[in-house]
Amino acid sequence: MNRGMNHVSKNITFDSDGVYRWAYELNLYKNPTILFLIWKIFGGILLALWLFMVVLEVIDDNLSLDNLFELTVGLLLFSLGFGLICLLGYLLYALIMGGKYCVLFEMDDKGIHHIQMKAQIKKVEAISILTRLAGAMAGRPGVVGTGMLAGARTSMYTSFADVRSVESCPGRNLIKVNELLNKNQVYAEDEDFDFVLNFIRAHTKS
């Protein structure tokens, strides 16, 4: 169901500085988006390596069907082993994180921030942080966002003016906001998903 641009829910706040803010708790076991991203990145690297090795064989005038088969099978076996290592590493990371990844977002007409806090927190704690900051900083635009960033471990900002494409993955509660070199992953609850997606699309060229 599509929602208007003034949407506010139990998950999303709209503060006096004109910014929408919300927290999302990603289940690392049920929603392995991060694992898929890791596989995609290293898959691209391994494909580039395969192409490089093929080019070297061509330059050496040593390329044949047998050599090509040997190169391909060897790299596939290496890829399977490396993929398994990535999976085990991801599962260890998920275990350390308690199976949850909590991220905060702030979004206005110009862009969107993806913010991971320094300490792993739960969604209810993140919402409490947003509420306290909004109350304490009421009437002082920009200070709430500054307070959030001060407690961040990592932060990615996407300017809507630089967005090349927007991809919707509602089954994973994921919206991919893609710039030329950066890809911001935005998450929203089911009841807020359409609003966030429509807001982003309304403010980008995609």
N, C-alpha and C positions, 0 to 999 in steps of 0.2 A: 504494500500500500504506500503510495507516494505521500509525502508530508511537506508542509510548507516550510519556508525559510525561517520562521520564528519558533520552530520546534524546540521545546524543552521537556525533558522527561526526568524520571527518577535517576537516570544514569548521566544525563547531560545538563550542565549548568550554563547559563548565559550571563556573563558578568558585566559590570559597569564599564569595563574597558572594551566592550564590543567583541569579546572572544568567547567561543563555545569551548567548554572543557569537559572531558570525561576520562574515565579509567576503564581499561579492558583487561580481563584476566584470561590469558591464553592457556588452555590445557595442552601441555607439551606432548601428551600421549595421544589424545584424541585428534589433535589438530597439528600435525607435524610439518607445518609450513616452513619453519626454520630448517628442518632436515632437508626438505625438497630444495630449498634455496642453496644449501651447501652442495648437494648433489649436482645441481644445475651449474654452479660455478666451476666445480672441479671437472664436471663432464665436458664443459667448454674448453678447459685447459688441456684435458687429455685428448680431445678431438684435434686441437691445434697442434699438439705434440705428434699425433699420428700423421697429420698432413705434412708437418716438417720432416718427419722421417721418410715419408714417401717422396718428397721433393729431393731429399739427399740421395735417395736411390736413383731417381731420374737423372740427377746431375752426374752421378757416378756411372751412369749407363748400366745399372745393375738391377733394374726393375723387371720382375717377371711375375707371373701368376703365383708361383711358389713363394717368392719373397713377399709379395703382397699378402698372401694368405698367412704366412708366418708372422709378419708384422701385426696384422689385424688380430689374430688369435692371441698373440702375446700381450697386446695392449688390452684386449678384452678381459683376459685373465687378471691382469694387473688392475683394471678398473673394478672388477668384481671384488677383489681383495681390498682395494682402497675404499670401495663403497661400504664394505662390511666394517672396516675400521671407523669410518665416519658414523655409521649407525651405532656402533658400540660407544663411541665418544659422545654422540648425541644422547643416548640413553643414560650415560653417566652424568652428563650435564643436567638432564631432566630430573634425575634422582637427587642431585645436589640441590637443585632449585625447588624440590618438593613437588615436582610435576606441574608447576605453575610459573608463568611469566607474566608479570603485571606491568603494564605500560600505560603512561598518561599521554593524552593528546590535547593540544590546544589549536583551535582553528578560527580564522577570521576571513575577511574578504580577500586578503592578500596571499595567504598560504596556510600551511599546517605544520605543526611541530609533533614529532614522535619522540617521546621522552622516556628513558628508562632510569629509574631511581638508583642511587648508589647502593642502598640496602634493598634486598628483595622484600617487597611488601605485598600484602593481600589487597584485593580490590576494595574491601570495606575500609581498610586503612587509607587507601589512596583517595577514596571519595571523601573521607573525613578530612584529609589534608586539603583537598580542594575547597571544601566548605569553610574550613577555618581561615584559609588564606583569603577567600572571597569576602568573608565577614570582616576580617581584620583590615583588609586593604580597600574596602568599599570607598568609592569616590577618588581613588588614586590609580588611574588607568596605567596598565603596564607593569605594575608592581607585583601583581599576582603571578604573571608569567615569569618575572625575574626570580621570584621565590621558588617557583617550580624548577627552573633551570639551575638554581644554586644547589639543589639536592640531586641533580642528575648525574648518572654515571656516563651515559651516552645520549646524544641528542642529534636528530636529523631534521633539518628544516627544508621544506619544499615550497618554493614560490610558485603560485598558480600560473604566473606569467611564463614560466619556463617549462610547464608540463607539456609533454608530447602526446601522451596517451593515458587513459584511465581504464583499468581492467577490473571487472566485478567478479568476485568469487563468493557468492552468498553462502554456499555450502560450508565454507571455512570462515565465514564472517570477515572476509578479507577484501580490501580495496587496494589495488596496486596503482600508485600514483607515480608515473614514470617520466623522468627527465631524460636528457640525452645520455648522461653517464650514471645518474643516481636513480634508484628505485625505492620509493618510500612505501612501507607496508602499513596500511591503516586498518585498524580493527574496530568493529562496532557491534553491539548486541543486536539480536534479531529485530527488536522493535525500533531501533534507531538506524538500522542499516540503510534503508531507502533514503532517509533524510540526509545522512552524511554523504552518500553516493551522489544524490541529486545536487547537494550544495557544492560539492567539488566539481561536478560536471558543469554547473551553472557559472562557475568562476574560472573555468579553464577553456582552452580552445578545442578540447577534444570532443 
